[in-house]
Structure formats: structure tokens, C-alpha cells
Amino acid sequence: MHNDTYNQRAMVVICMEWIPTISEWQGPVYLRIVDALATDIASGRLHRGQQMPTHRALAATLKLDLTTVTRAYGEARRRGLLDARVGRGTFVSETSARAPADIPFQIKVDLSMNVPPQPMEANLDTRIALGLKSIQDQSSFSAYLNYLRPGGSNEERDVAAKWLRTRVPNASADRLIIYPGNQAILFNALLALTAPGDVVITEALTFPGIKAAAEKLRVHLIGVPMDADGVQPDALRRACERHNPKAVYLTPTLHNPTTATLSPERRKAIAGIIRKAGTFLIEDDAYGMLEPAASPIANLIPERTYLAVGLSKCIAPALRVSYLLVPDAAAELTLRSNLQATTLMPAPLMVALVTHWLRSGVANQIIQAVRNEAAGRQKLATKFLKGLPFATQPNSHHLWLSLPRRWNSSGFLSHVARHGMALVGEDTFAVGDTSSHAVRVSLGAARNRAELAAALQFIAAAVKSSVASPQIV
């Protein structure tokens, strides 16, 4: 205990003595301070949660007027580098996420979108800048501003296949297509495998994106019952025998919304069912990189699996880069043709950036930082939701919270929305009738752990009470 106290005091002293080197930067002095701050965070000289000098102390050290330092700190907060805590001071932010500027004013904490957190350790701003600079130095941006081959170049696919082989040993570039996100993969896979009126089987609760794609293509989805461990093999077998589906769509790892992750035994059973039924599996591995020990079902039936691996849940949604592994050359030709007809190609510059990260190992470093932050947020959830029934996994970005009988999901969602919070209920995910009575809480959507802790505390109070709770502040 004595050592811990000593270390904490030492850390505060180090932070309070932070002196930026602003002579290396150009532009107004206040921006030079911000640039020096960003560099020291990226280099590890400053760490998340560390206290900064007061405005007056830093102004005195740098021999500047107080207004300049105040302006610098304000700009650093706007960029997500610093957090100001009332009565305590200014601290290095734990996340690079900015406060959203375009959500409705009444929603103060939006936990409805299932996005990865942006921990400072991921260092996305700096890594994007450095990655783009490397691309510019090697080939110039103009090389990526024209129409390129749909599905990626041979080199880009080679790099991606090598990266995927850590989880899919038989991944090969000739069976890999690069898409602008998993949603585009799902739409194009359904387009290739089905015709209007065909049946596709999925879990009883499933990703809303597959529901939207099926509706547009007039494909009929059939939901299969689930339990705490995921889709039930016997129910899947009966559904295949009864409906003769053209495909089965599953999210076996960190299922959205329930977080269920299929055991190796269930994966083996499901692979056998799909092979016997003579159908195809569309395996959504959006969360697989957060749980790398979970082997995709594609490893058991590669000849019958369309495996979608995206970066939206393990790095950032706006990259819009995903990889599709198809069963054979004929499927590759069909899916590449579908891609060309629907979205033509992913953004070449984004693919080049991601390829650079995969090749250099930066992608894995970012994913590890995101995974660590997800685990930290799950520990917060365990603390604040103690005693409440919810399903989750240690590395998941979300949890599935069951509601007591006095709350139906629509009423609960309306209640928390009136008090400044957005969540998602089971109707969004349901395929047909469902007995589920729960809401999804997306932990990664909170800008930082302090905001998440307050939100979880509010949710716990709301679940336990049938009367209005205090508004979120």
C-alpha cells in the first residue's frame, strides 16, 4: 500500500512538471503546445489519466500569457486529448473520441451503436497520419485516386490472406475479396446465393444488417432458437430439413446482441448439419479478432462457407474495409462481379492504409489496445450491474441485459431516452416471434470510462425502479 501511494504521488509530480518542447513546431504558440502534447501522448511520455500542469503553472514555466495556455488546453480538449474534471484539474484523456456534435440534444449518452472504443493506446490519429505519409512517400496519393480492380490488387489480397491465416490457416489470396464493410459482403452474398422468395436461416436474434439486406432482396429469414451458448444445433437441423434453405447466416463469436460464443463442439455439430443439408454458411466474423482463440466454422467446412471478416468492430467503422473468403474460384468470380455491380470497389486509399497496417503489424497493435479497453469496460459493467441478469463475454463491446417483468423493452427504452440515454431493444434483432425481454448496452460507444460508469449506474437504477430516475448529468 505504501509503495502504491508513493508511485501515485511520483506520477503526479512527473505530470505536473511536464514541459512541452514547442520550438520544434510551427504556427501559433497555442497550437504548438497542442502539437507537443499530442506527440508526448503518442510517444508514451504522457499516459492516460495523468494530471497536467495548471494553466497558470504552465504559463509561468513557458513564460507565456495565461490566455495562450488556456486556449491551448481548450483546443486539446476539443481534439479529445485532454479532459477537464471540475474541482480536480486537467488530465490526459483515456480516449481519443470526441464528443458527438450531431446527435439529438436530448441524448447525452448514446449506447445504441455497437462500436469499438478508441483508447489512447490505439493512437489512431497519429497512426493514420504516419500511415498515409508512408503511402505518399512510396507511391503518392494519386495512385489511389482512380478506378482500381474490384476486390483488391494481388498484393493487397496477399497481405490480407497472410494476416487471416493466424485464425484461418487455409486462407488464400485467390479466394479473398476486399469489400467496403461487412454489410456490403452480406448483401452481395445473399445476392449470389438466393433468389426472391428463397429461405435463409439465422439465429432468432440476429444482426439488423442481414434483416435489411434480406428485405431488399425479398429473401425470407427463418429464426432458429438460441440458448445461453448460442444457436441450438438440433433446432438448426430441424429447420434445415423443413425449409431447405439456400444459406445459413450465423455470428458464432460474440454474437450480436447476446454475446454468445459457440463452443468447439457446437461449431463441429453445425458444420456437419450444413454439410448434410447441402447448403452454405455465411459466417459473420465481425467480432472474431476480439476473441482470436475462437476458430471460425469456416475452418471445418471451407468448401461451404462465405467468411466475412471486418475491421469495423476491432479498429474503426469508418475504415470500411472487410475481407470475404469464398469457397472456390467460381464463387470468387461471382462475388467479385456482384461487388462491381453494386459498390464497384472499396475506397482504394483506405485499403492501402489498412494493408500498410497489416503488413507492418500496426493493425494487431491497435486491435490489442481495443481488446484491452473492451476488457476494462466489461469489468466496469460487472461492477455497476452486479446483481442484475445480463449476458456478456470478457472482450465484448456490448452486453445483453434482461429486464424485469415490470418493464417491457419499449417502455424501458422510452424511459431511458427521456433521461438522456439511447439503448437498443430486442425488436431490432428479432426474426419472427421471440420470448426475449432484454436490451443491448454498447459499452464501446461511451467516450470514456467515466462516462460509461455514470451511464451504467443510471441503467442499474432504472432497471431496479419502476419510477422515473434522475436525469443523467
FENHUTA-V420122 format. One record per residue. N is the residue number from 1. RES is the residue in three letters. SS is DSSP state (helix for helix, strand for strand, loop for the rest). PHI is phi in whole degrees, -180 to 180 (NA if undefined). OMEGA is omega as a letter, one per 20 degrees, with the letter a starting at -180 (* if undefined). Layout:
BEGIN
N,RES,SS,PHI,OMEGA / N,RES,SS,PHI,OMEGA
END
This chain:
BEGIN
1,MET,loop,NA,r / 2,HIS,helix,-61,a / 3,ASN,helix,-64,r / 4,ASP,helix,-61,r / 5,THR,helix,-63,r / 6,TYR,helix,-62,a / 7,ASN,helix,-63,r / 8,GLN,helix,-63,r / 9,ARG,helix,-65,r / 10,ALA,helix,-64,r / 11,MET,helix,-63,r / 12,VAL,helix,-64,a / 13,VAL,helix,-62,r / 14,ILE,helix,-59,a / 15,CYS,helix,-67,a / 16,MET,helix,-65,a / 17,GLU,loop,-95,a / 18,TRP,loop,-61,r / 19,ILE,loop,-126,a / 20,PRO,loop,-73,r / 21,THR,loop,-94,a / 22,ILE,loop,-98,a / 23,SER,loop,-71,a / 24,GLU,loop,-81,a / 25,TRP,loop,-112,r / 26,GLN,loop,-114,r / 27,GLY,loop,99,r / 28,PRO,loop,-56,a / 29,VAL,helix,-60,a / 30,TYR,helix,-64,r / 31,LEU,helix,-74,r / 32,ARG,helix,-65,r / 33,ILE,helix,-63,r / 34,VAL,helix,-65,r / 35,ASP,helix,-63,r / 36,ALA,helix,-65,r / 37,LEU,helix,-62,a / 38,ALA,helix,-60,a / 39,THR,helix,-67,a / 40,ASP,helix,-70,r / 41,ILE,helix,-69,a / 42,ALA,helix,-64,a / 43,SER,helix,-81,a / 44,GLY,loop,94,r / 45,ARG,loop,-64,r / 46,LEU,loop,-113,a / 47,HIS,loop,-122,a / 48,ARG,loop,-54,r / 49,GLY,loop,81,a / 50,GLN,loop,-76,a / 51,GLN,strand,-80,r / 52,MET,loop,-96,r / 53,PRO,loop,-61,r / 54,THR,loop,-67,r / 55,HIS,helix,-55,a / 56,ARG,helix,-67,a / 57,ALA,helix,-64,a / 58,LEU,helix,-69,r / 59,ALA,helix,-61,r / 60,ALA,helix,-67,a / 61,THR,helix,-63,a / 62,LEU,helix,-88,a / 63,LYS,loop,57,r / 64,LEU,loop,-120,r / 65,ASP,loop,-76,a / 66,LEU,helix,-60,a / 67,THR,helix,-60,a / 68,THR,helix,-64,a / 69,VAL,helix,-68,r / 70,THR,helix,-61,r / 71,ARG,helix,-65,r / 72,ALA,helix,-64,r / 73,TYR,helix,-64,r / 74,GLY,helix,-63,r / 75,GLU,helix,-66,r / 76,ALA,helix,-65,r / 77,ARG,helix,-67,r / 78,ARG,helix,-61,r / 79,ARG,loop,-80,r / 80,GLY,loop,86,a / 81,LEU,loop,-86,a / 82,LEU,strand,-127,r / 83,ASP,strand,-124,r / 84,ALA,strand,-101,a / 85,ARG,strand,-116,a / 86,VAL,loop,-58,r / 87,GLY,loop,80,a / 88,ARG,loop,-119,r / 89,GLY,strand,127,a / 90,THR,strand,-114,a / 91,PHE,strand,-132,r / 92,VAL,strand,-64,a / 93,SER,loop,-65,r / 94,GLU,loop,-90,a / 95,THR,strand,-144,r / 96,SER,loop,-93,a / 97,ALA,loop,-72,r / 98,ARG,loop,-90,r / 99,ALA,loop,-68,a / 100,PRO,loop,-65,a / 101,ALA,loop,-103,a / 102,ASP,loop,-119,r / 103,ILE,loop,-87,a / 104,PRO,loop,-55,a / 105,PHE,loop,-60,a / 106,GLN,loop,-77,r / 107,ILE,loop,-91,a / 108,LYS,loop,-93,r / 109,VAL,strand,-132,a / 110,ASP,strand,-101,r / 111,LEU,loop,-106,a / 112,SER,loop,-92,a / 113,MET,loop,-90,a / 114,ASN,loop,-90,a / 115,VAL,loop,-119,r / 116,PRO,loop,-74,r / 117,PRO,loop,-68,r / 118,GLN,loop,-121,a / 119,PRO,strand,-66,r / 120,MET,helix,-59,a / 121,GLU,helix,-63,r / 122,ALA,helix,-68,r / 123,ASN,loop,54,a / 124,LEU,helix,-64,a / 125,ASP,helix,-58,a / 126,THR,helix,-68,a / 127,ARG,helix,-69,r / 128,ILE,helix,-64,a / 129,ALA,helix,-62,a / 130,LEU,helix,-67,r / 131,GLY,helix,-65,r / 132,LEU,helix,-65,r / 133,LYS,helix,-63,r / 134,SER,helix,-63,r / 135,ILE,helix,-63,r / 136,GLN,helix,-63,a / 137,ASP,helix,-67,a / 138,GLN,helix,-80,a / 139,SER,helix,-143,a / 140,SER,loop,74,r / 141,PHE,helix,-67,a / 142,SER,helix,-60,r / 143,ALA,helix,-66,a / 144,TYR,helix,-113,a / 145,LEU,loop,-110,r / 146,ASN,loop,-123,r / 147,TYR,loop,-72,r / 148,LEU,loop,-120,a / 149,ARG,loop,-60,r / 150,PRO,loop,-58,r / 151,GLY,loop,95,r / 152,GLY,loop,101,r / 153,SER,loop,-77,r / 154,ASN,helix,-59,a / 155,GLU,helix,-66,a / 156,GLU,helix,-63,r / 157,ARG,helix,-72,r / 158,ASP,helix,-62,a / 159,VAL,helix,-63,a / 160,ALA,helix,-65,a / 161,ALA,helix,-63,r / 162,LYS,helix,-62,r / 163,TRP,helix,-64,a / 164,LEU,helix,-70,a / 165,ARG,loop,-66,r / 166,THR,loop,-67,r / 167,ARG,loop,-118,a / 168,VAL,loop,-127,a / 169,PRO,loop,-56,a / 170,ASN,loop,-94,r / 171,ALA,loop,-62,a / 172,SER,loop,-135,a / 173,ALA,helix,-63,a / 174,ASP,helix,-73,r / 175,ARG,helix,-112,a / 176,LEU,strand,-115,r / 177,ILE,strand,-129,r / 178,ILE,strand,-96,a / 179,TYR,strand,-120,r / 180,PRO,loop,-83,r / 181,GLY,loop,101,a / 182,ASN,helix,-66,r / 183,GLN,helix,-62,r / 184,ALA,helix,-64,r / 185,ILE,helix,-63,a / 186,LEU,helix,-61,r / 187,PHE,helix,-61,a / 188,ASN,helix,-71,r / 189,ALA,helix,-67,r / 190,LEU,helix,-63,r / 191,LEU,helix,-61,a / 192,ALA,helix,-79,a / 193,LEU,helix,-100,a / 194,THR,loop,-130,r / 195,ALA,loop,-128,r / 196,PRO,loop,-53,a / 197,GLY,loop,95,r / 198,ASP,loop,-70,a / 199,VAL,strand,-106,r / 200,VAL,strand,-126,a / 201,ILE,strand,-96,r / 202,THR,strand,-145,r / 203,GLU,strand,-69,r / 204,ALA,loop,-62,r / 205,LEU,strand,-116,a / 206,THR,loop,-144,a / 207,PHE,loop,-62,a / 208,PRO,helix,-58,a / 209,GLY,helix,-63,r / 210,ILE,helix,-72,r / 211,LYS,helix,-65,r / 212,ALA,helix,-66,r / 213,ALA,helix,-64,r / 214,ALA,helix,-63,r / 215,GLU,helix,-63,a / 216,LYS,helix,-64,a / 217,LEU,loop,-93,r / 218,ARG,loop,57,r / 219,VAL,loop,-101,a / 220,HIS,strand,-93,r / 221,LEU,strand,-92,r / 222,ILE,strand,-118,a / 223,GLY,strand,-87,r / 224,VAL,strand,-108,a / 225,PRO,loop,-57,r / 226,MET,strand,-124,r / 227,ASP,strand,-128,a / 228,ALA,loop,-62,a / 229,ASP,loop,-99,r / 230,GLY,strand,113,a / 231,VAL,strand,-62,a / 232,GLN,loop,-88,a / 233,PRO,helix,-57,a / 234,ASP,helix,-64,r / 235,ALA,helix,-66,r / 236,LEU,helix,-65,r / 237,ARG,helix,-61,a / 238,ARG,helix,-64,r / 239,ALA,helix,-66,r / 240,CYS,helix,-66,r / 241,GLU,helix,-67,a / 242,ARG,helix,-82,a / 243,HIS,helix,-107,a / 244,ASN,loop,48,a / 245,PRO,loop,-70,r / 246,LYS,loop,-78,r / 247,ALA,strand,-161,r / 248,VAL,strand,-122,r / 249,TYR,strand,-108,a / 250,LEU,strand,-138,r / 251,THR,loop,-117,a / 252,PRO,loop,-75,a / 253,THR,loop,-119,a / 254,LEU,loop,51,a / 255,HIS,loop,-51,r / 256,ASN,loop,-102,k / 257,PRO,loop,-108,a / 258,THR,loop,-83,a / 259,THR,loop,71,a / 260,ALA,loop,-59,r / 261,THR,loop,-124,a / 262,LEU,loop,-65,r / 263,SER,loop,-72,r / 264,PRO,helix,-55,a / 265,GLU,helix,-66,r / 266,ARG,helix,-68,r / 267,ARG,helix,-61,r / 268,LYS,helix,-65,r / 269,ALA,helix,-64,a / 270,ILE,helix,-66,r / 271,ALA,helix,-60,r / 272,GLY,helix,-65,r / 273,ILE,helix,-65,a / 274,ILE,helix,-66,r / 275,ARG,helix,-63,a / 276,LYS,helix,-66,a / 277,ALA,helix,-75,a / 278,GLY,loop,69,r / 279,THR,loop,-108,a / 280,PHE,strand,-122,r / 281,LEU,strand,-104,r / 282,ILE,strand,-100,a / 283,GLU,strand,-100,r / 284,ASP,strand,-90,a / 285,ASP,loop,-104,a / 286,ALA,loop,-58,a / 287,TYR,loop,-107,a / 288,GLY,helix,-60,a / 289,MET,helix,-70,r / 290,LEU,helix,-82,a / 291,GLU,loop,-134,a / 292,PRO,loop,-64,r / 293,ALA,loop,-74,a / 294,ALA,loop,-80,a / 295,SER,loop,-79,r / 296,PRO,loop,-59,r / 297,ILE,helix,-62,r / 298,ALA,helix,-56,r / 299,ASN,helix,-69,a / 300,LEU,loop,-91,a / 301,ILE,loop,-135,a / 302,PRO,helix,-60,a / 303,GLU,helix,-74,a / 304,ARG,helix,-129,a / 305,THR,strand,-124,r / 306,TYR,strand,-104,a / 307,LEU,strand,-99,a / 308,ALA,strand,-104,r / 309,VAL,strand,-121,a / 310,GLY,strand,-112,r / 311,LEU,loop,-108,a / 312,SER,loop,-63,a / 313,LYS,loop,-96,a / 314,CYS,loop,-114,r / 315,ILE,loop,-130,a / 316,ALA,loop,-163,a / 317,PRO,helix,-63,a / 318,ALA,helix,-73,r / 319,LEU,helix,-64,r / 320,ARG,loop,53,r / 321,VAL,loop,-130,r / 322,SER,strand,-138,a / 323,TYR,strand,-123,r / 324,LEU,strand,-117,r / 325,LEU,strand,-98,a / 326,VAL,loop,-109,a / 327,PRO,loop,-67,a / 328,ASP,loop,-158,a / 329,ALA,helix,-65,a / 330,ALA,helix,-65,r / 331,ALA,helix,-65,r / 332,GLU,helix,-62,r / 333,LEU,helix,-64,a / 334,THR,helix,-65,a / 335,LEU,helix,-69,r / 336,ARG,helix,-66,r / 337,SER,helix,-65,r / 338,ASN,helix,-63,r / 339,LEU,helix,-59,a / 340,GLN,helix,-62,a / 341,ALA,helix,-80,a / 342,THR,helix,-102,a / 343,THR,loop,-121,r / 344,LEU,loop,69,a / 345,MET,loop,-169,r / 346,PRO,loop,-72,a / 347,ALA,loop,-64,a / 348,PRO,helix,-56,a / 349,LEU,helix,-68,r / 350,MET,helix,-67,r / 351,VAL,helix,-63,r / 352,ALA,helix,-62,r / 353,LEU,helix,-64,a / 354,VAL,helix,-64,r / 355,THR,helix,-60,r / 356,HIS,helix,-60,r / 357,TRP,helix,-65,r / 358,LEU,helix,-64,a / 359,ARG,helix,-65,a / 360,SER,helix,-86,a / 361,GLY,loop,92,a / 362,VAL,helix,-63,a / 363,ALA,helix,-57,a / 364,ASN,helix,-66,r / 365,GLN,helix,-66,r / 366,ILE,helix,-64,a / 367,ILE,helix,-61,r / 368,GLN,helix,-64,r / 369,ALA,helix,-64,r / 370,VAL,helix,-65,r / 371,ARG,helix,-62,r / 372,ASN,helix,-63,r / 373,GLU,helix,-67,r / 374,ALA,helix,-60,r / 375,ALA,helix,-64,r / 376,GLY,helix,-63,r / 377,ARG,helix,-72,r / 378,GLN,helix,-64,r / 379,LYS,helix,-65,r / 380,LEU,helix,-62,a / 381,ALA,helix,-62,r / 382,THR,helix,-60,a / 383,LYS,helix,-70,a / 384,PHE,helix,-83,r / 385,LEU,loop,-104,a / 386,LYS,loop,-55,a / 387,GLY,loop,92,r / 388,LEU,loop,-98,a / 389,PRO,loop,-82,r / 390,PHE,strand,-145,r / 391,ALA,strand,-109,r / 392,THR,loop,-164,r / 393,GLN,loop,-135,a / 394,PRO,loop,-58,a / 395,ASN,loop,-107,a / 396,SER,loop,-78,r / 397,HIS,loop,-84,a / 398,HIS,strand,-141,r / 399,LEU,strand,-141,a / 400,TRP,strand,-117,a / 401,LEU,strand,-100,r / 402,SER,strand,-77,a / 403,LEU,loop,-105,r / 404,PRO,loop,-71,a / 405,ARG,loop,-59,a / 406,ARG,loop,-69,r / 407,TRP,loop,-113,r / 408,ASN,loop,-95,a / 409,SER,helix,-63,a / 410,SER,helix,-65,r / 411,GLY,helix,-65,r / 412,PHE,helix,-67,r / 413,LEU,helix,-62,r / 414,SER,helix,-64,a / 415,HIS,helix,-62,a / 416,VAL,helix,-70,r / 417,ALA,helix,-65,r / 418,ARG,helix,-64,a / 419,HIS,loop,-109,r / 420,GLY,loop,94,a / 421,MET,strand,-133,r / 422,ALA,strand,-118,r / 423,LEU,loop,-131,r / 424,VAL,strand,-130,a / 425,GLY,strand,-99,a / 426,GLU,helix,-69,a / 427,ASP,helix,-60,r / 428,THR,helix,-63,a / 429,PHE,loop,-105,a / 430,ALA,strand,-72,r / 431,VAL,loop,-112,a / 432,GLY,loop,80,r / 433,ASP,loop,-73,r / 434,THR,loop,-142,r / 435,SER,loop,-92,a / 436,SER,loop,-66,a / 437,HIS,loop,-141,a / 438,ALA,strand,-153,r / 439,VAL,strand,-132,r / 440,ARG,strand,-94,r / 441,VAL,strand,-113,a / 442,SER,strand,-93,a / 443,LEU,helix,-71,a / 444,GLY,helix,-70,a / 445,ALA,helix,-76,r / 446,ALA,loop,-67,a / 447,ARG,loop,-68,r / 448,ASN,loop,-158,a / 449,ARG,helix,-70,r / 450,ALA,helix,-63,r / 451,GLU,helix,-64,r / 452,LEU,helix,-65,a / 453,ALA,helix,-60,r / 454,ALA,helix,-64,a / 455,ALA,helix,-66,r / 456,LEU,helix,-65,r / 457,GLN,helix,-63,r / 458,PHE,helix,-64,a / 459,ILE,helix,-60,a / 460,ALA,helix,-60,r / 461,ALA,helix,-66,a / 462,ALA,helix,-67,a / 463,VAL,helix,-64,a / 464,LYS,helix,-79,a / 465,SER,loop,-119,r / 466,SER,loop,-104,r / 467,VAL,loop,-116,a / 468,ALA,loop,-59,r / 469,SER,loop,-102,r / 470,PRO,loop,-60,a / 471,GLN,loop,-67,r / 472,ILE,loop,-66,r / 473,VAL,loop,-121,*
END
